[in-house]
Amino acid sequence: MSQFWINFTFVIGSFVIYTAIAVWARAKSTREFYIAGGEVNPVMNGMATAADWLSAASFISVAGLISVGYVNSSFIMGWTGGYVLLATLLAPYMRRFGAYTVPDFVGKRHGTKTARVVAVGCLLIISLTYVIGQMTGAGVAFSRFLEVSSTNGLLISSVVVFFYAVLGGMKGVTYTQVAQYIVLILAFTIPAAYLSLMMTGHILPQTGLFGEHTASGLPLLEKMNLVVRDLGFQDYTADVSNKWNMFLFTLTLMVGTAGLPHVIIRFFTVPNIQDARWSAGWALVFIALFYTTVPSLAAMARLNVLETVYPQGTDKPALAYDERPEWFKTWEQTGLLKVDDKNKDGRIQFYNEGNKTFAEGTAKERGWEGNELTVNNDILVLALPEVANMPGWLIGLMAAGGIAAALSTASGLLLAISSAVSHDLLKNTLMPHISEKTEMLYARLAMTGAIIVATWLGLNPPGFAAQTVALAFGMAAATLFPALIMGIFVKRVNNKGAVAGMLAGAALTIGYIFMYLGWFFIPGTNTFPNTPEHWIMGISPLSVGVIGAVTNFVVAIGVSLASEEPSEEIQEMVRRVRYP
């Protein structure tokens, strides 16, 4: 069987499973559509939560980011730390409150439609910007493994999500995400274990990272540092120069993760508060299984690619272009790997031409006239089975895993969007007298509309993935997280303070990001260059979310203290949530 048909079998087979689960677990009431009836087992919910979080960015991109070295470890620390915040500060109390959505909590806690509508607006910005990367990631995976265009791949993804999300609602999505987690974790860990065994003799990648590189007899990390240093790159284990910005970025990812609406609503689906805590704990276990594998896979995959380009060592001639392996040719067709023979010697020189000392010294002495290989770091995971000459079925499993990661998060985000529109905007704001049957219809229509908008944005993205993700996490950190924390723990915060805080946090975060990344991400419209010397107080636009969160807290508390206290009924509601 050809590799195409192996990939096709894995991908279509997984789609059949997802659709069958959605039909079996289809929602028959608004409670099942919004929170799966509140009856999901905590272990199953923990697995679904992990799938909800382990997005295309996590599956495809994080290993590429970490392959650069310790400098990007903020992603793992921030995302994992965010779940600790969510598990300890939000999950049990949100479940006790008994809301259907995040705006539902904000609206009921403050007893006003204004706070609910502002929360809906924040949720839509967060979810729509975040879903762009998921749809685009699915399109990339389809274009590579099923040999269709990325546009057609994105359209196929939209159709698949439409069937199981619109039909099943939260109930269908929950059990589908359980299946998707199993697919994606197998697709990620099996190739990682295979590579670890091949390079270090350790079947566990987590121990292989600190093991011995079998071919050289050196510790793997020492071998990695030697190879990248010989090519002018920074050591894999090098320290971070700007620790202040790294600290702020890690905090932004932490509070942003804890404020993501599609993750928070997962804790509304379990039977009781104790199950919410257990669910959060299991989610951490399932997420840790993935994230503890990432650093080892990143280091080994990068070293494997470098050893492919320099098969005899970095001090010997590089790989001849005519002798390049089949996977080189395959990924060249996608545009994610490019070769430009600048010195016309027929070989592929790969080094850090940005390192002027190396470029004008070692590289010039060897007759190199510039870096000739451009590798998009996103292919490190997807191309791994091919680079390491793994069996064809592992390539098929990787295809199914990448697509599962994208679809699982996309469905969660789309459900959060549709629930906010149907339940919060329509049922609880504009059309309070509609029946449950009508609300269900509007929920499905809202989901359909969200899929259409997400597909259009995926086809016409407003900016690079890093830009849109910065906005999503920054907004979640600056708006919803402080509103939820204060709603649970600060009785004195009233509706005016909550609204003012969310608006202030959003304005500061969006304004700062647009100043450096372009207004509405339109190229050339940025006010200042996005370089460290132009950042205010050394704060990157990717790190501003935590500053927006502090602003939200200060403004909300200040406005609340300067205005009337919340009603006794609302204060009693807060007491019941904290101390039942």
C-alpha positions as MATLAB code, in Angstrom:
seq = 'MSQFWINFTFVIGSFVIYTAIAVWARAKSTREFYIAGGEVNPVMNGMATAADWLSAASFISVAGLISVGYVNSSFIMGWTGGYVLLATLLAPYMRRFGAYTVPDFVGKRHGTKTARVVAVGCLLIISLTYVIGQMTGAGVAFSRFLEVSSTNGLLISSVVVFFYAVLGGMKGVTYTQVAQYIVLILAFTIPAAYLSLMMTGHILPQTGLFGEHTASGLPLLEKMNLVVRDLGFQDYTADVSNKWNMFLFTLTLMVGTAGLPHVIIRFFTVPNIQDARWSAGWALVFIALFYTTVPSLAAMARLNVLETVYPQGTDKPALAYDERPEWFKTWEQTGLLKVDDKNKDGRIQFYNEGNKTFAEGTAKERGWEGNELTVNNDILVLALPEVANMPGWLIGLMAAGGIAAALSTASGLLLAISSAVSHDLLKNTLMPHISEKTEMLYARLAMTGAIIVATWLGLNPPGFAAQTVALAFGMAAATLFPALIMGIFVKRVNNKGAVAGMLAGAALTIGYIFMYLGWFFIPGTNTFPNTPEHWIMGISPLSVGVIGAVTNFVVAIGVSLASEEPSEEIQEMVRRVRYP';
ca = [
       0.000    0.000    0.000;
       1.358    3.456   -0.913;
       2.046    6.059    1.788;
      -0.840    8.178    0.504;
      -3.341    5.376    1.064;
      -1.899    4.607    4.498;
      -2.347    8.268    5.452;
      -5.807    8.314    3.902;
      -6.856    5.230    5.862;
      -5.707    6.694    9.191;
      -7.287   10.105    8.626;
     -10.615    8.920    7.190;
     -10.805    6.150    9.785;
     -10.446    8.700   12.579;
     -13.143   10.872   10.974;
     -15.531    7.939   10.881;
     -14.913    7.336   14.601;
     -15.495   11.017   15.461;
     -18.735   11.172   13.498;
     -20.019    7.887   14.946;
     -19.356    9.172   18.473;
     -21.170   12.418   17.713;
     -24.221   10.517   16.439;
     -24.203    8.281   19.526;
     -23.771   11.202   21.942;
     -25.864   13.832   20.144;
     -27.328   16.573   22.321;
     -31.093   16.388   22.915;
     -31.471   19.401   25.230;
     -29.821   22.777   25.837;
     -28.186   21.372   28.996;
     -26.604   18.574   26.952;
     -25.624   21.022   24.188;
     -23.969   23.497   26.563;
     -22.522   21.323   29.373;
     -23.065   17.692   28.251;
     -25.815   17.321   30.856;
     -23.273   17.887   33.659;
     -22.716   14.121   33.874;
     -19.261   13.529   32.374;
     -16.888   11.236   34.286;
     -13.933   13.279   35.679;
     -11.311   11.034   34.032;
     -13.058   11.316   30.673;
     -13.454   15.061   31.180;
      -9.772   15.377   32.072;
      -8.883   13.648   28.819;
     -11.304   15.835   26.845;
      -9.890   18.939   28.550;
      -6.369   17.902   27.566;
      -7.494   17.467   23.951;
      -9.263   20.838   24.126;
      -5.984   22.441   25.145;
      -3.446   20.454   23.092;
      -4.115   22.379   19.935;
      -2.480   22.389   16.524;
      -0.049   24.947   17.956;
       0.925   22.519   20.735;
       1.135   19.440   18.513;
       2.795   21.015   15.495;
       4.621   24.111   16.716;
       5.779   23.739   20.333;
       8.519   21.211   19.580;
       9.777   23.559   16.859;
       9.848   26.428   19.337;
      11.599   24.388   22.019;
      14.115   23.073   19.458;
      15.701   26.541   19.538;
      16.533   25.911   23.189;
      15.787   26.905   26.758;
      14.838   30.411   25.646;
      11.394   29.152   24.576;
      10.695   27.016   27.636;
       8.264   29.765   28.717;
       5.613   28.128   26.547;
       5.640   24.882   28.505;
       6.006   26.568   31.915;
       3.276   29.098   31.181;
       0.727   26.723   29.689;
       1.214   24.054   32.343;
       1.261   26.622   35.148;
      -1.981   28.059   33.818;
      -3.691   24.755   34.473;
      -2.505   24.841   38.077;
      -4.145   28.264   38.460;
      -7.273   26.993   36.767;
      -7.451   23.853   38.910;
      -6.933   25.648   42.228;
      -8.538   29.071   41.789;
     -11.343   28.650   39.260;
     -12.534   25.134   38.429;
     -14.245   24.102   41.706;
     -15.900   27.483   42.303;
     -17.110   27.848   38.724;
     -18.660   24.381   38.932;
     -20.368   25.229   42.242;
     -21.826   28.392   40.700;
     -23.575   26.273   38.058;
     -23.332   28.590   35.041;
     -23.424   27.378   31.433;
     -20.779   29.739   29.998;
     -18.161   32.247   31.161;
     -20.333   35.276   30.217;
     -23.217   33.532   32.033;
     -21.126   33.560   35.225;
     -20.118   37.207   34.746;
     -23.708   38.269   34.001;
     -25.259   36.443   36.980;
     -22.465   37.397   39.380;
     -22.929   41.112   38.646;
     -26.664   41.030   37.948;
     -26.414   43.092   34.777;
     -26.697   42.537   31.055;
     -23.914   45.039   30.391;
     -21.264   42.901   32.102;
     -22.576   39.829   30.274;
     -22.386   41.540   26.871;
     -18.856   42.877   27.504;
     -17.767   39.368   28.519;
     -19.333   37.994   25.318;
     -17.368   40.535   23.277;
     -14.106   39.540   24.973;
     -14.899   35.838   24.484;
     -15.577   36.319   20.768;
     -12.278   38.164   20.212;
     -10.323   35.517   22.149;
     -11.986   32.516   20.527;
     -12.103   33.778   16.943;
      -8.440   34.833   16.926;
      -7.393   31.557   18.523;
      -9.438   29.376   16.189;
      -7.683   30.815   13.120;
      -4.503   28.916   13.945;
      -6.420   25.678   14.495;
      -8.185   25.803   11.139;
      -4.960   26.810    9.378;
      -3.067   23.985   11.131;
      -5.637   21.461    9.979;
      -5.277   22.789    6.437;
      -1.473   22.374    6.561;
      -1.763   18.802    7.843;
      -4.281   17.915    5.133;
      -2.209   19.507    2.369;
       0.845   17.461    3.305;
      -0.614   14.067    4.114;
      -3.608   13.847    1.777;
      -1.929   15.744   -1.065;
      -4.621   18.389   -1.404;
      -4.257   22.164   -1.309;
      -4.272   23.842    2.107;
      -7.491   25.602    1.078;
      -9.248   22.317    0.333;
      -7.779   20.844    3.516;
      -9.268   23.680    5.565;
     -12.669   23.219    3.879;
     -12.613   19.475    4.633;
     -11.790   20.249    8.272;
     -14.731   22.645    8.477;
     -17.135   20.019    7.125;
     -15.912   17.401    9.627;
     -16.230   19.810   12.573;
     -19.677   20.835   11.350;
     -20.974   17.282   11.507;
     -19.819   16.312   14.955;
     -19.964   19.705   16.724;
     -23.309   20.976   15.411;
     -24.956   17.593   15.879;
     -23.417   16.629   19.203;
     -22.955   19.953   21.000;
     -20.857   19.744   24.173;
     -21.924   16.149   24.766;
     -20.775   14.988   21.338;
     -17.663   17.170   21.408;
     -16.642   15.831   24.838;
     -16.593   12.168   23.826;
     -15.111   13.001   20.439;
     -12.291   14.854   22.196;
     -11.581   11.763   24.313;
     -10.990    9.834   21.082;
      -8.954   12.710   19.671;
      -6.714   12.825   22.738;
      -5.973    9.104   22.396;
      -5.105    9.591   18.712;
      -2.915   12.652   19.220;
      -1.018   11.350   22.271;
      -0.220    8.072   20.485;
       0.810    9.994   17.377;
       3.146   12.180   19.430;
       4.659    9.779   21.946;
       5.219    6.662   19.795;
       7.500    8.437   17.251;
       9.218   10.225   20.160;
       9.891    6.894   21.878;
      11.075    5.400   18.580;
      13.512    8.293   18.038;
      14.730    8.194   21.648;
      15.409    4.457   21.401;
      17.241    4.965   18.105;
      19.445    7.844   19.320;
      19.977    7.097   23.033;
      18.830    3.542   23.746;
      16.126    4.903   26.109;
      12.537    4.024   25.249;
      11.284    6.901   27.441;
      12.045   10.237   25.733;
      11.982   11.960   29.137;
      15.037    9.949   30.267;
      16.590    9.860   26.809;
      17.018   13.657   26.913;
      19.499   13.233   29.759;
      20.972   10.018   28.397;
      23.930    9.282   26.173;
      24.010    9.937   22.442;
      24.716    6.398   21.251;
      26.661    7.284   18.092;
      29.135    9.665   19.797;
      29.207    8.388   23.375;
      28.583   11.940   24.637;
      25.590   13.076   26.740;
      22.821   13.990   24.305;
      22.589   17.639   25.433;
      26.373   18.050   25.208;
      26.347   16.576   21.695;
      23.496   18.915   20.751;
      25.381   21.960   22.049;
      28.546   20.973   20.154;
      26.702   20.540   16.841;
      24.689   23.772   16.978;
      27.732   25.730   18.234;
      29.798   24.407   15.304;
      27.185   25.901   12.957;
      27.022   29.312   14.634;
      23.795   28.737   16.523;
      23.195   29.445   20.198;
      23.712   26.502   22.574;
      20.554   24.496   23.150;
      20.986   24.939   26.923;
      22.020   28.636   26.732;
      20.566   31.005   29.302;
      18.047   33.751   28.498;
      19.305   37.315   28.126;
      16.043   39.129   28.909;
      14.750   37.360   32.038;
      12.311   40.198   32.806;
      10.440   39.716   29.545;
      10.588   35.918   29.888;
       9.031   36.254   33.357;
       6.217   38.474   32.055;
       5.631   36.227   29.035;
       5.383   33.144   31.256;
       2.881   34.934   33.524;
       0.847   36.074   30.509;
       0.612   32.500   29.254;
      -0.345   31.294   32.749;
      -3.176   33.751   33.373;
      -4.167   33.623   29.704;
      -4.508   29.836   29.872;
      -6.562   30.073   33.058;
      -8.841   32.581   31.332;
      -9.481   30.695   28.075;
     -13.279   30.269   27.851;
     -13.296   26.997   25.908;
     -11.178   25.388   28.654;
     -13.136   26.821   31.583;
     -16.492   25.529   30.333;
     -15.132   21.983   30.441;
     -15.436   22.078   34.247;
     -19.174   22.795   33.988;
     -19.689   19.327   32.510;
     -18.934   17.163   35.577;
     -21.529   16.162   38.230;
     -20.148   18.034   41.277;
     -17.364   20.157   42.769;
     -15.215   17.220   43.856;
     -15.368   15.854   40.320;
     -14.316   19.286   38.999;
     -11.167   19.092   41.146;
     -10.464   15.514   40.052;
     -11.110   16.494   36.452;
      -8.551   19.312   36.691;
      -6.051   16.899   38.245;
      -6.516   14.317   35.506;
      -6.216   17.030   32.865;
      -2.830   17.984   34.326;
      -1.708   14.341   34.172;
      -2.749   13.966   30.520;
      -1.216   17.321   29.566;
       2.016   16.532   31.442;
       2.359   13.303   29.474;
       2.509   15.437   26.340;
       4.583   18.368   27.567;
       7.268   16.296   29.312;
       7.829   14.577   25.963;
       8.203   17.834   24.014;
      11.739   18.937   25.086;
      13.251   15.528   24.323;
      11.517   15.223   20.983;
      12.536   18.798   20.088;
      16.222   18.256   20.870;
      16.436   14.840   19.201;
      14.483   15.890   16.108;
      16.666   18.962   15.578;
      19.855   16.937   16.065;
      18.518   14.307   13.664;
      17.890   16.954   10.978;
      21.374   18.448   11.454;
      22.967   14.997   11.210;
      21.015   14.433    7.988;
      22.461   17.645    6.505;
      25.966   16.879    7.830;
      26.098   13.048    7.706;
      29.894   12.935    8.250;
      30.010   15.664   10.891;
      29.852   19.453   10.863;
      33.555   19.711    9.917;
      33.000   17.667    6.754;
      31.166   18.544    3.485;
      27.405   18.993    3.742;
      24.802   16.795    2.077;
      24.834   16.868   -1.729;
      21.555   18.229   -3.100;
      21.221   15.363   -5.591;
      21.597   12.870   -2.716;
      18.978   14.473   -0.493;
      16.529   11.990    1.067;
      12.970   11.535   -0.131;
      11.484   13.495    2.779;
      13.463   16.550    1.656;
      11.764   16.391   -1.724;
       8.341   15.843   -0.184;
       8.527   18.832    2.154;
      10.077   21.068   -0.523;
       6.788   20.699   -2.375;
       4.911   22.209    0.586;
       7.158   25.282    0.713;
       7.955   24.646    4.388;
      11.473   23.513    3.438;
      13.497   25.468    0.878;
      16.976   25.025   -0.582;
      18.921   27.794   -2.351;
      22.408   26.774   -3.546;
      24.060   30.190   -3.183;
      27.649   29.119   -3.825;
      26.657   26.688   -6.602;
      28.625   23.767   -5.154;
      25.729   21.326   -5.264;
      25.680   20.939   -1.482;
      23.299   22.176    1.224;
      25.059   24.456    3.695;
      22.980   25.049    6.822;
      24.272   27.495    9.431;
      23.395   30.685   11.323;
      24.303   33.458    8.920;
      22.963   35.948   11.476;
      26.017   35.198   13.619;
      28.411   37.690   11.974;
      31.504   36.321   13.713;
      30.791   32.808   12.406;
      29.653   34.014    8.958;
      32.781   36.131    8.381;
      35.114   33.561    9.916;
      34.435   29.817    9.644;
      31.758   30.094    6.931;
      33.860   32.352    4.720;
      36.909   30.110    5.114;
      34.860   27.119    3.912;
      33.566   28.969    0.866;
      30.012   29.361    2.112;
      28.135   32.377    0.787;
      25.063   32.229    2.986;
      22.677   29.800    4.622;
      21.140   27.608    1.911;
      18.487   25.688    3.857;
      15.327   27.184    5.304;
      13.366   24.810    7.538;
      10.058   25.887    9.023;
      10.227   24.635   12.610;
       6.607   23.495   12.352;
       7.685   20.482   10.279;
       9.915   19.028   13.032;
       7.020   16.974   14.404;
       5.039   16.258   11.240;
       8.149   15.227    9.304;
       9.715   13.270   12.164;
       8.640    9.755   11.083;
      10.008   10.396    7.593;
      13.261   12.018    8.774;
      13.946    9.095   11.117;
      12.929    6.462    8.521;
      10.083    5.154   10.648;
       7.460    2.711    9.316;
       4.723    4.041    7.020;
       1.975    3.401    9.571;
       3.654    5.877   11.956;
       3.488    8.556    9.259;
      -0.230    7.807    8.908;
      -0.697    7.992   12.673;
       1.157   11.330   12.743;
      -1.223   12.655   10.077;
      -4.261   11.629   12.096;
      -2.701   13.076   15.274;
      -1.951   16.489   13.790;
      -5.455   16.798   12.402;
      -7.004   15.549   15.671;
      -5.100   18.207   17.632;
      -6.367   20.968   15.372;
      -9.973   19.762   15.278;
     -10.268   19.082   19.022;
      -9.394   22.645   19.995;
     -11.324   24.148   17.084;
     -14.503   22.345   18.146;
     -14.107   23.551   21.750;
     -13.595   27.140   20.633;
     -16.518   27.022   18.221;
     -18.753   25.605   20.939;
     -17.732   28.427   23.298;
     -18.591   30.959   20.578;
     -21.981   29.442   19.736;
     -22.945   29.081   23.410;
     -22.081   32.707   24.101;
     -24.179   33.867   21.153;
     -27.233   31.641   21.697;
     -27.319   31.483   25.502;
     -25.876   34.845   26.545;
     -26.690   37.249   23.720;
     -30.044   35.797   22.625;
     -31.632   33.874   25.505;
     -30.386   36.063   28.366;
     -30.192   39.464   26.669;
     -32.129   40.051   23.452;
     -34.753   37.275   23.355;
     -35.431   36.118   26.947;
     -38.781   34.470   26.150;
     -37.660   31.937   23.534;
     -38.351   28.274   24.260;
     -35.673   25.647   24.877;
     -36.350   24.140   21.450;
     -35.838   27.519   19.781;
     -32.701   28.149   21.817;
     -31.313   24.799   20.641;
     -32.018   25.827   17.044;
     -30.245   29.135   17.537;
     -27.329   27.353   19.245;
     -26.849   25.126   16.193;
     -27.254   28.076   13.833;
     -24.701   30.026   15.873;
     -22.322   27.077   15.654;
     -22.804   26.957   11.875;
     -22.167   30.692   11.622;
     -19.056   30.380   13.813;
     -17.685   27.612   11.553;
     -18.270   29.750    8.452;
     -16.537   32.766   10.020;
     -13.658   30.627   11.327;
     -13.214   29.041    7.893;
     -13.172   32.440    6.204;
     -10.622   33.745    8.717;
      -8.538   30.609    8.185;
      -8.559   31.272    4.438;
      -7.874   34.998    4.954;
      -5.918   35.224    8.226;
      -5.477   38.777    9.582;
      -1.883   38.096   10.627;
       0.717   35.501   11.421;
      -0.086   32.803   13.950;
       2.159   34.394   16.569;
       0.267   37.671   16.248;
      -3.214   36.212   16.576;
      -2.180   33.902   19.429;
      -0.646   36.913   21.214;
      -3.992   38.668   20.981;
      -5.947   35.607   22.142;
      -3.797   34.933   25.224;
      -3.326   38.617   25.979;
      -7.082   39.227   25.900;
      -7.862   36.160   28.019;
      -5.288   37.279   30.582;
      -6.380   40.913   30.620;
     -10.173   40.505   30.598;
     -11.779   37.213   31.606;
      -9.255   35.894   34.144;
      -9.369   38.979   36.430;
     -13.168   39.197   36.063;
     -13.569   35.567   37.158;
     -11.066   35.808   40.028;
     -12.641   38.976   41.413;
     -16.128   37.583   40.833;
     -15.273   34.623   43.078;
     -12.997   36.134   45.714;
     -13.864   39.866   45.999;
     -17.431   40.574   47.171;
     -16.966   44.355   46.923;
     -16.440   44.368   43.141;
     -19.649   45.557   41.471;
     -20.936   45.600   37.897;
     -19.443   49.036   37.124;
     -16.025   47.930   38.334;
     -16.163   44.648   36.415;
     -17.141   46.344   33.150;
     -14.573   49.144   33.563;
     -11.844   46.627   34.428;
     -12.498   44.405   31.406;
     -12.639   47.385   29.035;
      -9.443   48.916   30.471;
      -7.555   45.618   30.312;
      -8.729   44.990   26.741;
      -7.886   48.508   25.563;
      -4.360   48.451   26.972;
      -3.609   44.951   25.646;
      -5.058   45.434   22.163;
      -3.532   48.905   21.817;
      -0.046   47.736   22.834;
      -0.150   44.701   20.533;
      -1.365   46.760   17.572;
       1.334   49.419   18.159;
       4.042   46.849   17.482;
       2.371   44.199   15.303;
       0.287   46.532   13.123;
      -3.185   47.980   13.593;
      -5.583   45.095   13.018;
      -2.414   43.238   11.938;
      -2.281   45.159    8.648;
       1.370   45.070    7.488;
       3.163   48.406    7.687;
       0.701   50.047   10.086;
       2.681   49.435   13.286;
       3.551   52.594   15.213;
       6.905   51.297   16.494;
       9.299   48.582   15.239;
       8.792   45.305   17.097;
      12.326   45.182   18.483;
      13.509   45.061   22.135;
      14.995   48.562   22.067;
      11.563   50.019   21.220;
       9.536   48.037   23.769;
       8.225   50.071   26.711;
      10.106   48.943   29.844;
      11.360   45.937   27.870;
       7.855   44.444   27.568;
       7.235   42.476   24.361;
       3.754   42.657   22.788;
       3.554   38.903   23.450;
       4.013   39.613   27.173;
       1.637   42.538   27.689;
      -1.375   40.430   28.737;
      -0.249   40.246   32.377;
       0.095   44.060   32.440;
      -3.452   44.251   31.088;
      -4.545   41.887   33.871;
      -2.984   44.119   36.548;
      -4.710   47.109   34.951;
      -8.025   45.240   35.049;
      -7.630   44.446   38.761;
      -6.675   48.037   39.663;
      -9.428   49.705   37.628;
     -12.143   47.243   38.703;
     -11.367   47.589   42.395;
     -10.916   51.376   42.158;
     -14.219   51.941   40.342;
     -16.044   49.538   42.684;
     -14.754   51.325   45.798;
     -15.795   54.684   44.321;
     -19.357   53.487   43.616;
     -22.119   51.628   45.401;
     -21.691   48.191   46.946;
     -23.218   45.172   45.197;
     -26.622   44.176   46.510;
     -26.810   41.926   49.579;
     -28.256   39.203   47.336;
     -25.158   39.217   45.103;
     -22.788   39.322   48.082;
     -24.614   36.342   49.569;
     -24.260   34.559   46.215;
     -20.485   35.086   46.375;
     -20.403   33.770   49.952;
     -22.266   30.620   48.881;
     -19.829   29.995   46.035;
     -16.869   30.334   48.394;
     -18.333   28.752   51.524;
     -21.339   26.468   50.820;
];
